[in-house]
Amino acid sequence: MKLTMQPLSGSAIGKFVMMFFLMLSVLVLPCQRSFAENRAILSPGWDIFSEPLSSGQVLWQTVEGQQSNYNLILTFQVTGAIRNHDYTVGVHLFNPDNPSQPPVNQSFGGYNPGPGSSASREGKTAFVVGWDFGQLKTNNNGDGTSSFYLYVPPGQYYAQFTMRIGGANTCVAHKGIYTGCSAVYRTGNRFADRFEVINIRR
C-alpha cells in the first residue's frame, strides 16, 4: 500500500502554530514572573533646576523566577531635555526611619561612583548612597530613552531615581572626579522626600 502525504490546509497550520505557542507559554511562564510596571515622574533638581525638561519618567518592574542575570527592569525616558546631551542615570538610596543613618540595604545594580555620605539639598539633610546604571543620550529634540536590566540583591530599598548632568566618567568620586555629579532631574517631591519602595524577593 502506498502512503501519500497530504499538504496541511491553512486552517490546520494555524491551529498547529497556535497549539505550539500555547505549549511554549506553559513551559516558559513558570520560569519568569513579572510584577506590575511602576511609574515615577522626573522633575528638575536636586542640584540644578534651570535645565529644560518637557516631561520625564522612570518605568520599573521587578521580575521573579528569572533564569538569567537580572531581576529589575528600568527604563528612563525624557522629552525636551538638553539637546544632543549625554546624561548618567542611576538611583540614590535612603533610610526613611533614620535619615541621618545609611540605608539598611546599600548595594544595588549598576556601579557605585563613590562612598555614601550625608548631604543637604532643598532644605533637608539625609545620608545617601548613589548607584549609577549607565548613560542616556538625547537627540536633536532633547528626547531620549535608556533601559537597564539589573541584578539587585534581595531586600527592600527606599529610592529616588536620578539623572546626573554629566556623561560617562564624569562622576567618579573615588578618583576625585565630580564634574558631572550634579543631579539635574530626580523622582520624588524633593531631596529625601517621597521614595520609590522596591522589594526584591529571594
Buried (B, 14 or more C-beta within 10 A) or exposed (E): EEEEEEEEEEEEEEEEEEEEEEEEEEEEEEEEEEEEEBEBBBBBBBBEEEBEBEEBBBBBBBBEEBEEEBBBBBBBBBBBBBEEBBBBBBBBBBBEEEBEEBBBBBEBBBEBBBEBEEBEBBEEEBBBBBBBBBBBEBEEEBBBBBEBBBBBEEBEBBBBBBBBBBBEEBBBBEEEBBEBBBBBBBBBEBBBBEBBEBEBEE
